[in-house]
């Protein structure tokens, strides 16, 4: 059980809200891919019971998780150096995002991307 920071939710595509949750939990899960996969499966199953996921969800989710990190880059670069709290964690977060993006450009799946096998249209 956890808390969702609704400050991160917006009026755009609901897929960005899903990507925000997945990205945050992926980072919190650290080196436990099985724990992340279990969470993602349960989260998407519950979500899809209330709102169907779009056809081709598995083809879309990676772009939204990547978009989420792009939003984080914008947030951090706008906040540093004026926000002391962000200055403490922001540079490490930027370095990690840029490394993930570089690996993605080399053909690796973007971190936090999930291939969901639940009951939704492919």
N, CA, C and O atoms as a GROMACS GRO file, in nm:
protein
  488
    1UNK      N    1   0.085  -0.116   0.000
    1UNK     CA    2   0.000   0.000   0.000
    1UNK      C    3   0.090   0.123   0.000
    1UNK      O    4   0.198   0.122   0.059
    2UNK      N    5   0.046   0.228  -0.066
    2UNK     CA    6   0.124   0.351  -0.073
    2UNK      C    7   0.035   0.469  -0.103
    2UNK      O    8  -0.087   0.458  -0.111
    3UNK      N    9   0.099   0.581  -0.118
    3UNK     CA   10   0.029   0.706  -0.143
    3UNK      C   11   0.067   0.756  -0.282
    3UNK      O   12   0.184   0.748  -0.320
    4UNK      N   13  -0.030   0.805  -0.357
    4UNK     CA   14  -0.004   0.863  -0.488
    4UNK      C   15  -0.005   1.014  -0.472
    4UNK      O   16  -0.098   1.070  -0.413
    5UNK      N   17   0.098   1.080  -0.524
    5UNK     CA   18   0.108   1.226  -0.521
    5UNK      C   19   0.028   1.281  -0.638
    5UNK      O   20   0.076   1.281  -0.752
    6UNK      N   21  -0.093   1.326  -0.612
    6UNK     CA   22  -0.179   1.372  -0.720
    6UNK      C   23  -0.132   1.505  -0.780
    6UNK      O   24  -0.188   1.552  -0.878
    7UNK      N   25  -0.029   1.565  -0.722
    7UNK     CA   26   0.033   1.682  -0.782
    7UNK      C   27   0.091   1.646  -0.918
    7UNK      O   28   0.105   1.733  -1.005
    8UNK      N   29   0.125   1.520  -0.938
    8UNK     CA   30   0.181   1.474  -1.065
    8UNK      C   31   0.074   1.443  -1.169
    8UNK      O   32   0.108   1.421  -1.286
    9UNK      N   33  -0.051   1.440  -1.131
    9UNK     CA   34  -0.157   1.408  -1.226
    9UNK      C   35  -0.202   1.536  -1.297
    9UNK      O   36  -0.194   1.645  -1.241
   10UNK      N   37  -0.248   1.521  -1.418
   10UNK     CA   38  -0.286   1.638  -1.495
   10UNK      C   39  -0.410   1.614  -1.577
   10UNK      O   40  -0.485   1.519  -1.553
   11UNK      N   41  -0.432   1.702  -1.673
   11UNK     CA   42  -0.552   1.694  -1.756
   11UNK      C   43  -0.523   1.635  -1.894
   11UNK      O   44  -0.612   1.634  -1.979
   12UNK      N   45  -0.403   1.587  -1.916
   12UNK     CA   46  -0.368   1.527  -2.045
   12UNK      C   47  -0.416   1.383  -2.053
   12UNK      O   48  -0.512   1.344  -1.987
   13UNK      N   49  -0.347   1.306  -2.133
   13UNK     CA   50  -0.382   1.166  -2.151
   13UNK      C   51  -0.371   1.090  -2.019
   13UNK      O   52  -0.275   1.108  -1.944
   14UNK      N   53  -0.468   1.006  -1.994
   14UNK     CA   54  -0.463   0.924  -1.873
   14UNK      C   55  -0.344   0.828  -1.876
   14UNK      O   56  -0.303   0.778  -1.771
   15UNK      N   57  -0.288   0.802  -1.993
   15UNK     CA   58  -0.170   0.716  -2.001
   15UNK      C   59  -0.050   0.781  -1.933
   15UNK      O   60   0.038   0.711  -1.883
   16UNK      N   61  -0.045   0.914  -1.931
   16UNK     CA   62   0.064   0.981  -1.859
   16UNK      C   63   0.048   0.961  -1.709
   16UNK      O   64   0.147   0.946  -1.638
   17UNK      N   65  -0.075   0.961  -1.659
   17UNK     CA   66  -0.097   0.932  -1.517
   17UNK      C   67  -0.051   0.791  -1.483
   17UNK      O   68   0.012   0.768  -1.380
   18UNK      N   69  -0.084   0.695  -1.570
   18UNK     CA   70  -0.040   0.557  -1.549
   18UNK      C   71   0.112   0.550  -1.551
   18UNK      O   72   0.172   0.486  -1.465
   19UNK      N   73   0.174   0.616  -1.648
   19UNK     CA   74   0.321   0.616  -1.659
   19UNK      C   75   0.385   0.680  -1.537
   19UNK      O   76   0.492   0.636  -1.494
   20UNK      N   77   0.323   0.782  -1.481
   20UNK     CA   78   0.376   0.848  -1.362
   20UNK      C   79   0.381   0.752  -1.245
   20UNK      O   80   0.480   0.745  -1.173
   21UNK      N   81   0.274   0.677  -1.226
   21UNK     CA   82   0.270   0.579  -1.116
   21UNK      C   83   0.373   0.468  -1.143
   21UNK      O   84   0.450   0.432  -1.054
   22UNK      N   85   0.373   0.415  -1.265
   22UNK     CA   86   0.467   0.307  -1.296
   22UNK      C   87   0.612   0.352  -1.277
   22UNK      O   88   0.693   0.279  -1.220
   23UNK      N   89   0.645   0.470  -1.325
   23UNK     CA   90   0.781   0.522  -1.314
   23UNK      C   91   0.823   0.539  -1.168
   23UNK      O   92   0.933   0.501  -1.129
   24UNK      N   93   0.733   0.596  -1.088
   24UNK     CA   94   0.764   0.617  -0.947
   24UNK      C   95   0.784   0.486  -0.872
   24UNK      O   96   0.878   0.473  -0.793
   25UNK      N   97   0.698   0.390  -0.897
   25UNK     CA   98   0.710   0.262  -0.829
   25UNK      C   99   0.832   0.185  -0.880
   25UNK      O  100   0.898   0.116  -0.802
   26UNK      N  101   0.863   0.197  -1.009
   26UNK     CA  102   0.983   0.132  -1.062
   26UNK      C  103   1.107   0.181  -0.988
   26UNK      O  104   1.192   0.100  -0.949
   27UNK      N  105   1.118   0.311  -0.968
   27UNK     CA  106   1.234   0.365  -0.896
   27UNK      C  107   1.233   0.319  -0.750
   27UNK      O  108   1.337   0.285  -0.695
   28UNK      N  109   1.115   0.318  -0.688
   28UNK     CA  110   1.105   0.277  -0.547
   28UNK      C  111   1.139   0.129  -0.530
   28UNK      O  112   1.193   0.089  -0.427
   29UNK      N  113   1.109   0.048  -0.632
   29UNK     CA  114   1.137  -0.095  -0.624
   29UNK      C  115   1.286  -0.125  -0.635
   29UNK      O  116   1.331  -0.234  -0.600
   30UNK      N  117   1.362  -0.028  -0.685
   30UNK     CA  118   1.507  -0.045  -0.694
   30UNK      C  119   1.546  -0.169  -0.770
   30UNK      O  120   1.505  -0.187  -0.885
   31UNK      N  121   1.622  -0.254  -0.710
   31UNK     CA  122   1.672  -0.374  -0.776
   31UNK      C  123   1.581  -0.494  -0.760
   31UNK      O  124   1.629  -0.607  -0.762
   32UNK      N  125   1.452  -0.473  -0.744
   32UNK     CA  126   1.360  -0.584  -0.727
   32UNK      C  127   1.260  -0.590  -0.844
   32UNK      O  128   1.145  -0.552  -0.828
   33UNK      N  129   1.305  -0.638  -0.961
   33UNK     CA  130   1.216  -0.640  -1.078
   33UNK      C  131   1.090  -0.723  -1.058
   33UNK      O  132   0.985  -0.691  -1.115
   34UNK      N  133   1.098  -0.830  -0.978
   34UNK     CA  134   0.980  -0.912  -0.955
   34UNK      C  135   0.875  -0.835  -0.875
   34UNK      O  136   0.756  -0.845  -0.903
   35UNK      N  137   0.919  -0.757  -0.777
   35UNK     CA  138   0.827  -0.676  -0.698
   35UNK      C  139   0.760  -0.570  -0.785
   35UNK      O  140   0.640  -0.545  -0.774
   36UNK      N  141   0.840  -0.508  -0.873
   36UNK     CA  142   0.783  -0.408  -0.964
   36UNK      C  143   0.683  -0.473  -1.058
   36UNK      O  144   0.574  -0.420  -1.078
   37UNK      N  145   0.718  -0.586  -1.117
   37UNK     CA  146   0.628  -0.654  -1.211
   37UNK      C  147   0.497  -0.694  -1.142
   37UNK      O  148   0.389  -0.682  -1.201
   38UNK      N  149   0.507  -0.740  -1.018
   38UNK     CA  150   0.386  -0.778  -0.944
   38UNK      C  151   0.298  -0.656  -0.918
   38UNK      O  152   0.176  -0.661  -0.935
   39UNK      N  153   0.362  -0.544  -0.877
   39UNK     CA  154   0.286  -0.422  -0.856
   39UNK      C  155   0.220  -0.377  -0.986
   39UNK      O  156   0.100  -0.350  -0.989
   40UNK      N  157   0.298  -0.370  -1.094
   40UNK     CA  158   0.247  -0.321  -1.221
   40UNK      C  159   0.130  -0.406  -1.269
   40UNK      O  160   0.030  -0.352  -1.318
   41UNK      N  161   0.140  -0.537  -1.254
   41UNK     CA  162   0.032  -0.625  -1.296
   41UNK      C  163  -0.095  -0.597  -1.215
   41UNK      O  164  -0.203  -0.584  -1.271
   42UNK      N  165  -0.081  -0.587  -1.083
   42UNK     CA  166  -0.197  -0.561  -0.998
   42UNK      C  167  -0.255  -0.422  -1.025
   42UNK      O  168  -0.377  -0.406  -1.030
   43UNK      N  169  -0.170  -0.324  -1.041
   43UNK     CA  170  -0.214  -0.187  -1.067
   43UNK      C  171  -0.292  -0.179  -1.199
   43UNK      O  172  -0.400  -0.122  -1.205
   44UNK      N  173  -0.234  -0.237  -1.305
   44UNK     CA  174  -0.300  -0.231  -1.436
   44UNK      C  175  -0.428  -0.314  -1.438
   44UNK      O  176  -0.524  -0.276  -1.505
   45UNK      N  177  -0.430  -0.426  -1.367
   45UNK     CA  178  -0.552  -0.506  -1.359
   45UNK      C  179  -0.662  -0.426  -1.289
   45UNK      O  180  -0.776  -0.423  -1.337
   46UNK      N  181  -0.630  -0.363  -1.178
   46UNK     CA  182  -0.728  -0.282  -1.107
   46UNK      C  183  -0.773  -0.162  -1.189
   46UNK      O  184  -0.892  -0.131  -1.196
   47UNK      N  185  -0.678  -0.095  -1.251
   47UNK     CA  186  -0.710   0.022  -1.333
   47UNK      C  187  -0.803  -0.017  -1.448
   47UNK      O  188  -0.902   0.051  -1.474
   48UNK      N  189  -0.770  -0.126  -1.514
   48UNK     CA  190  -0.848  -0.166  -1.632
   48UNK      C  191  -0.988  -0.213  -1.596
   48UNK      O  192  -1.075  -0.218  -1.682
   49UNK      N  193  -1.011  -0.249  -1.470
   49UNK     CA  194  -1.147  -0.283  -1.428
   49UNK      C  195  -1.236  -0.158  -1.423
   49UNK      O  196  -1.357  -0.167  -1.439
   50UNK      N  197  -1.172  -0.042  -1.400
   50UNK     CA  198  -1.248   0.084  -1.393
   50UNK      C  199  -1.250   0.159  -1.525
   50UNK      O  200  -1.348   0.226  -1.558
   51UNK      N  201  -1.141   0.147  -1.600
   51UNK     CA  202  -1.131   0.216  -1.729
   51UNK      C  203  -1.049   0.127  -1.821
   51UNK      O  204  -0.934   0.095  -1.790
   52UNK      N  205  -1.105   0.088  -1.932
   52UNK     CA  206  -1.030   0.000  -2.022
   52UNK      C  207  -0.903   0.068  -2.074
   52UNK      O  208  -0.903   0.187  -2.106
   53UNK      N  209  -0.797  -0.010  -2.080
   53UNK     CA  210  -0.674   0.041  -2.139
   53UNK      C  211  -0.691   0.042  -2.291
   53UNK      O  212  -0.765  -0.040  -2.346
   54UNK      N  213  -0.624   0.133  -2.358
   54UNK     CA  214  -0.646   0.142  -2.503
   54UNK      C  215  -0.586   0.024  -2.579
   54UNK      O  216  -0.493  -0.042  -2.533
   55UNK      N  217  -0.641   0.002  -2.694
   55UNK     CA  218  -0.585  -0.099  -2.784
   55UNK      C  219  -0.439  -0.060  -2.810
   55UNK      O  220  -0.409   0.057  -2.834
   56UNK      N  221  -0.351  -0.157  -2.807
   56UNK     CA  222  -0.209  -0.129  -2.829
   56UNK      C  223  -0.139  -0.068  -2.709
   56UNK      O  224  -0.035  -0.004  -2.724
   57UNK      N  225  -0.194  -0.087  -2.589
   57UNK     CA  226  -0.134  -0.030  -2.468
   57UNK      C  227   0.015  -0.060  -2.459
   57UNK      O  228   0.095   0.029  -2.429
   58UNK      N  229   0.053  -0.184  -2.485
   58UNK     CA  230   0.194  -0.222  -2.473
   58UNK      C  231   0.283  -0.146  -2.570
   58UNK      O  232   0.401  -0.127  -2.543
   59UNK      N  233   0.228  -0.103  -2.682
   59UNK     CA  234   0.306  -0.024  -2.777
   59UNK      C  235   0.313   0.123  -2.737
   59UNK      O  236   0.401   0.195  -2.784
   60UNK      N  237   0.224   0.168  -2.650
   60UNK     CA  238   0.217   0.308  -2.610
   60UNK      C  239   0.287   0.339  -2.479
   60UNK      O  240   0.340   0.449  -2.462
   61UNK      N  241   0.288   0.245  -2.387
   61UNK     CA  242   0.331   0.273  -2.250
   61UNK      C  243   0.476   0.321  -2.243
   61UNK      O  244   0.507   0.410  -2.163
   62UNK      N  245   0.564   0.266  -2.323
   62UNK     CA  246   0.705   0.306  -2.317
   62UNK      C  247   0.722   0.455  -2.349
   62UNK      O  248   0.798   0.524  -2.282
   63UNK      N  249   0.652   0.504  -2.450
   63UNK     CA  250   0.662   0.646  -2.486
   63UNK      C  251   0.614   0.735  -2.372
   63UNK      O  252   0.669   0.843  -2.349
   64UNK      N  253   0.511   0.692  -2.300
   64UNK     CA  254   0.460   0.772  -2.189
   64UNK      C  255   0.553   0.768  -2.068
   64UNK      O  256   0.566   0.868  -1.998
   65UNK      N  257   0.617   0.655  -2.042
   65UNK     CA  258   0.714   0.648  -1.932
   65UNK      C  259   0.834   0.738  -1.965
   65UNK      O  260   0.885   0.808  -1.877
   66UNK      N  261   0.877   0.737  -2.090
   66UNK     CA  262   0.985   0.825  -2.133
   66UNK      C  263   0.943   0.972  -2.123
   66UNK      O  264   1.021   1.057  -2.080
   67UNK      N  265   0.819   1.002  -2.162
   67UNK     CA  266   0.766   1.138  -2.149
   67UNK      C  267   0.767   1.181  -2.003
   67UNK      O  268   0.801   1.295  -1.973
   68UNK      N  269   0.731   1.092  -1.915
   68UNK     CA  270   0.732   1.124  -1.771
   68UNK      C  271   0.871   1.169  -1.727
   68UNK      O  272   0.885   1.267  -1.654
   69UNK      N  273   0.974   1.098  -1.772
   69UNK     CA  274   1.110   1.138  -1.734
   69UNK      C  275   1.150   1.270  -1.799
   69UNK      O  276   1.227   1.346  -1.741
   70UNK      N  277   1.099   1.298  -1.917
   70UNK     CA  278   1.126   1.427  -1.981
   70UNK      C  279   1.064   1.539  -1.898
   70UNK      O  280   1.123   1.646  -1.885
   71UNK      N  281   0.947   1.516  -1.844
   71UNK     CA  282   0.882   1.614  -1.756
   71UNK      C  283   0.966   1.635  -1.630
   71UNK      O  284   0.981   1.747  -1.583
   72UNK      N  285   1.022   1.526  -1.576
   72UNK     CA  286   1.109   1.537  -1.458
   72UNK      C  287   1.233   1.620  -1.491
   72UNK      O  288   1.274   1.704  -1.411
   73UNK      N  289   1.293   1.598  -1.610
   73UNK     CA  290   1.408   1.678  -1.651
   73UNK      C  291   1.372   1.826  -1.651
   73UNK      O  292   1.449   1.909  -1.602
   74UNK      N  293   1.257   1.859  -1.706
   74UNK     CA  294   1.212   1.998  -1.710
   74UNK      C  295   1.194   2.053  -1.569
   74UNK      O  296   1.236   2.164  -1.539
   75UNK      N  297   1.129   1.975  -1.481
   75UNK     CA  298   1.107   2.018  -1.344
   75UNK      C  299   1.238   2.046  -1.271
   75UNK      O  300   1.255   2.150  -1.208
   76UNK      N  301   1.331   1.952  -1.281
   76UNK     CA  302   1.457   1.966  -1.209
   76UNK      C  303   1.539   2.084  -1.262
   76UNK      O  304   1.590   2.163  -1.184
   77UNK      N  305   1.550   2.096  -1.392
   77UNK     CA  306   1.632   2.205  -1.446
   77UNK      C  307   1.571   2.340  -1.416
   77UNK      O  308   1.644   2.439  -1.406
   78UNK      N  309   1.439   2.348  -1.403
   78UNK     CA  310   1.375   2.474  -1.367
   78UNK      C  311   1.391   2.504  -1.218
   78UNK      O  312   1.394   2.621  -1.179
   79UNK      N  313   1.402   2.401  -1.136
   79UNK     CA  314   1.408   2.420  -0.990
   79UNK      C  315   1.549   2.447  -0.939
   79UNK      O  316   1.566   2.520  -0.842
   80UNK      N  317   1.649   2.388  -1.002
   80UNK     CA  318   1.787   2.404  -0.957
   80UNK      C  319   1.839   2.535  -1.015
   80UNK      O  320   1.813   2.559  -1.133
   81UNK      N  321   1.909   2.620  -0.944
   81UNK     CA  322   1.958   2.607  -0.807
   81UNK      C  323   1.869   2.672  -0.702
   81UNK      O  324   1.906   2.674  -0.585
   82UNK      N  325   1.754   2.726  -0.740
   82UNK     CA  326   1.670   2.800  -0.646
   82UNK      C  327   1.609   2.713  -0.537
   82UNK      O  328   1.583   2.763  -0.428
   83UNK      N  329   1.586   2.587  -0.563
   83UNK     CA  330   1.521   2.498  -0.468
   83UNK      C  331   1.626   2.406  -0.407
   83UNK      O  332   1.675   2.314  -0.473
   84UNK      N  333   1.660   2.431  -0.281
   84UNK     CA  334   1.767   2.355  -0.215
   84UNK      C  335   1.737   2.205  -0.208
   84UNK      O  336   1.828   2.124  -0.224
   85UNK      N  337   1.612   2.168  -0.186
   85UNK     CA  338   1.577   2.026  -0.177
   85UNK      C  339   1.602   1.956  -0.310
   85UNK      O  340   1.655   1.845  -0.313
   86UNK      N  341   1.562   2.019  -0.420
   86UNK     CA  342   1.583   1.959  -0.552
   86UNK      C  343   1.731   1.958  -0.587
   86UNK      O  344   1.777   1.867  -0.656
   87UNK      N  345   1.805   2.056  -0.540
   87UNK     CA  346   1.949   2.061  -0.566
   87UNK      C  347   2.019   1.938  -0.509
   87UNK      O  348   2.120   1.894  -0.562
   88UNK      N  349   1.965   1.882  -0.399
   88UNK     CA  350   2.026   1.765  -0.336
   88UNK      C  351   2.009   1.639  -0.421
   88UNK      O  352   2.103   1.562  -0.436
   89UNK      N  353   1.891   1.617  -0.476
   89UNK     CA  354   1.866   1.493  -0.550
   89UNK      C  355   1.859   1.512  -0.701
   89UNK      O  356   1.875   1.416  -0.777
   90UNK      N  357   1.835   1.634  -0.745
   90UNK     CA  358   1.812   1.660  -0.886
   90UNK      C  359   1.924   1.621  -0.982
   90UNK      O  360   1.897   1.554  -1.082
   91UNK      N  361   2.048   1.661  -0.955
   91UNK     CA  362   2.156   1.624  -1.048
   91UNK      C  363   2.172   1.473  -1.067
   91UNK      O  364   2.198   1.428  -1.178
   92UNK      N  365   2.156   1.396  -0.959
   92UNK     CA  366   2.163   1.248  -0.972
   92UNK      C  367   2.047   1.196  -1.056
   92UNK      O  368   2.064   1.105  -1.138
   93UNK      N  369   1.931   1.254  -1.036
   93UNK     CA  370   1.812   1.210  -1.112
   93UNK      C  371   1.831   1.241  -1.260
   93UNK      O  372   1.798   1.159  -1.346
   94UNK      N  373   1.883   1.361  -1.290
   94UNK     CA  374   1.910   1.398  -1.430
   94UNK      C  375   2.009   1.301  -1.493
   94UNK      O  376   1.988   1.254  -1.604
   95UNK      N  377   2.117   1.272  -1.421
   95UNK     CA  378   2.218   1.180  -1.474
   95UNK      C  379   2.158   1.042  -1.502
   95UNK      O  380   2.188   0.981  -1.605
   96UNK      N  381   2.075   0.993  -1.412
   96UNK     CA  382   2.011   0.864  -1.432
   96UNK      C  383   1.916   0.863  -1.550
   96UNK      O  384   1.914   0.767  -1.627
   97UNK      N  385   1.838   0.969  -1.564
   97UNK     CA  386   1.744   0.977  -1.676
   97UNK      C  387   1.820   0.982  -1.808
   97UNK      O  388   1.785   0.912  -1.903
   98UNK      N  389   1.924   1.065  -1.814
   98UNK     CA  390   2.002   1.075  -1.938
   98UNK      C  391   2.069   0.943  -1.974
   98UNK      O  392   2.077   0.907  -2.091
   99UNK      N  393   2.117   0.870  -1.873
   99UNK     CA  394   2.176   0.738  -1.899
   99UNK      C  395   2.070   0.641  -1.952
   99UNK      O  396   2.097   0.565  -2.045
  100UNK      N  397   1.952   0.645  -1.893
  100UNK     CA  398   1.842   0.558  -1.941
  100UNK      C  399   1.802   0.593  -2.083
  100UNK      O  400   1.776   0.505  -2.164
  101UNK      N  401   1.797   0.722  -2.113
  101UNK     CA  402   1.762   0.765  -2.249
  101UNK      C  403   1.869   0.722  -2.349
  101UNK      O  404   1.836   0.680  -2.460
  102UNK      N  405   1.996   0.733  -2.311
  102UNK     CA  406   2.105   0.690  -2.401
  102UNK      C  407   2.094   0.540  -2.429
  102UNK      O  408   2.110   0.496  -2.543
  103UNK      N  409   2.068   0.460  -2.324
  103UNK     CA  410   2.052   0.316  -2.342
  103UNK      C  411   1.931   0.285  -2.430
  103UNK      O  412   1.934   0.193  -2.512
  104UNK      N  413   1.825   0.362  -2.414
  104UNK     CA  414   1.705   0.344  -2.496
  104UNK      C  415   1.737   0.373  -2.643
  104UNK      O  416   1.690   0.302  -2.732
  105UNK      N  417   1.815   0.477  -2.667
  105UNK     CA  418   1.853   0.508  -2.805
  105UNK      C  419   1.939   0.399  -2.867
  105UNK      O  420   1.946   0.387  -2.989
  106UNK      N  421   2.004   0.320  -2.782
  106UNK     CA  422   2.085   0.207  -2.830
  106UNK      C  423   2.003   0.079  -2.843
  106UNK      O  424   2.058  -0.027  -2.875
  107UNK      N  425   1.872   0.088  -2.818
  107UNK     CA  426   1.785  -0.026  -2.840
  107UNK      C  427   1.734  -0.096  -2.716
  107UNK      O  428   1.661  -0.195  -2.727
  108UNK      N  429   1.769  -0.048  -2.597
  108UNK     CA  430   1.720  -0.110  -2.474
  108UNK      C  431   1.579  -0.062  -2.441
  108UNK      O  432   1.545   0.052  -2.470
  109UNK      N  433   1.497  -0.148  -2.380
  109UNK     CA  434   1.366  -0.100  -2.334
  109UNK      C  435   1.385   0.010  -2.230
  109UNK      O  436   1.481   0.007  -2.153
  110UNK      N  437   1.294   0.106  -2.229
  110UNK     CA  438   1.307   0.215  -2.132
  110UNK      C  439   1.268   0.164  -1.994
  110UNK      O  440   1.168   0.094  -1.980
  111UNK      N  441   1.347   0.197  -1.889
  111UNK     CA  442   1.319   0.148  -1.754
  111UNK      C  443   1.177   0.182  -1.708
  111UNK      O  444   1.131   0.295  -1.723
  112UNK      N  445   1.110   0.084  -1.654
  112UNK     CA  446   0.974   0.102  -1.606
  112UNK      C  447   0.868   0.060  -1.707
  112UNK      O  448   0.750   0.051  -1.674
  113UNK      N  449   0.912   0.035  -1.830
  113UNK     CA  450   0.819  -0.013  -1.932
  113UNK      C  451   0.775  -0.154  -1.895
  113UNK      O  452   0.856  -0.237  -1.855
  114UNK      N  453   0.649  -0.178  -1.910
  114UNK     CA  454   0.595  -0.309  -1.874
  114UNK      C  455   0.519  -0.365  -1.993
  114UNK      O  456   0.449  -0.292  -2.062
  115UNK      N  457   0.533  -0.492  -2.018
  115UNK     CA  458   0.453  -0.560  -2.120
  115UNK      C  459   0.342  -0.632  -2.045
  115UNK      O  460   0.362  -0.740  -1.990
  116UNK      N  461   0.225  -0.571  -2.043
  116UNK     CA  462   0.116  -0.624  -1.962
  116UNK      C  463   0.041  -0.730  -2.040
  116UNK      O  464   0.005  -0.710  -2.156
  117UNK      N  465   0.017  -0.843  -1.975
  117UNK     CA  466  -0.049  -0.956  -2.038
  117UNK      C  467  -0.194  -0.970  -1.994
  117UNK      O  468  -0.258  -1.071  -2.022
  118UNK      N  469  -0.244  -0.870  -1.924
  118UNK     CA  470  -0.380  -0.879  -1.871
  118UNK      C  471  -0.487  -0.870  -1.978
  118UNK      O  472  -0.459  -0.873  -2.098
  119UNK      N  473  -0.609  -0.859  -1.933
  119UNK     CA  474  -0.724  -0.859  -2.024
  119UNK      C  475  -0.750  -0.719  -2.078
  119UNK      O  476  -0.832  -0.644  -2.025
  120UNK      N  477  -0.679  -0.686  -2.183
  120UNK     CA  478  -0.704  -0.560  -2.252
  120UNK      C  479  -0.682  -0.585  -2.400
  120UNK      O  480  -0.614  -0.681  -2.438
  121UNK      N  481  -0.737  -0.500  -2.485
  121UNK     CA  482  -0.718  -0.521  -2.628
  121UNK      C  483  -0.574  -0.504  -2.668
  121UNK      O  484  -0.506  -0.414  -2.620
  122UNK      N  485  -0.527  -0.589  -2.756
  122UNK     CA  486  -0.392  -0.576  -2.811
  122UNK      C  487  -0.405  -0.502  -2.939
  122UNK      O  488  -0.306  -0.478  -3.006
   0.00000   0.00000   0.00000
